[in-house]
Amino acid sequence: MHFFHDSFESYLGANALEAEFREQKFDMIRQCSGNLRLIEMWISCLERLASEPDRRRLEEVLANIESLTGRATGGVANNEL
């Protein structure tokens, strides 16, 4: 899907990532991790997952992606850019 304004696209994408995370479905997170084009979406999603347990779980998921694929996430889990 494409929207006239990228921020709306990022908002909906962040909603989808958060919903998938809450349902412990990590495929979409794995597919999107490390994509710099999606950074606004990641930042919005990270703001929603601000609690310590959520952040730790997301970091675990992203660490597993790195170990399985050898692909770095670029510090997205820690909001490092």
N, C-alpha and C positions, 0 to 999 in steps of 0.2 A: 504494500500500500504506500501511496505517496500523498503528502499533504502540502498545501500551499506554504505553510510556515513550518520550518524544521522543528521548532520548539514543541509544537503540538504532536508531531511524529515522535519526538523524544519522550514526551509525557506519556503517550499511549504505550510506547515500548517499555518504559520503566514500570508502568502498571503491569504489563504482561510478565516482565522478569520477576517482579515482586510476587505476583500470584503463583508463578511456577516455583519460585523459591519456597514459599509457604507450603506448597503441596509436595515439597521435596522432589520435584522434577527438575533435574539440573541439565537436561539436554540443551535447552535454549541458552542457558548461561554458558555452557561449554562452547556452543557455536558462536556466541557473540563476544566471548572474552578476548581481550587484546585488540579488538578492532577499533582503531582510533576514530573512525568515522562515527562510531556510536558513543563517543565519550560523554556527550551531553546526557544521553540516556542513562549511562552508567552512574554519573554523578547524581542524577535525580533518584535513581534506584538506591544508591548508597545512603542518601539522606533519609529514605524511608526505612532502611535497615540499620538504624543508628544504635539500636540496643546492643550491648556487649555480646549476648549470646548469638544474635543474628550475624553480627560482624565476624565473630569467631567461626561460625558455621560456613559463611561465605568464603572466608579465607581458606578453610579446609577444602572446600569444593574446588576453589581455584588452584590450590596447591596440588590437588589430585590431578587436575588437568595438566599442569606443568609436568608432573612426574610421568603421566601416561603418554603424553604427546611430545614432550621435550619442547613445547611451545610456551614461552614466557607470556604472562598476562600484562606485562608492562606496568606493574604496580597499581593496577586499576582497583584492586580490593582495598588498598590503603589510600586511595585517592591521591597517589603520587604521580605527578607529571612534571 
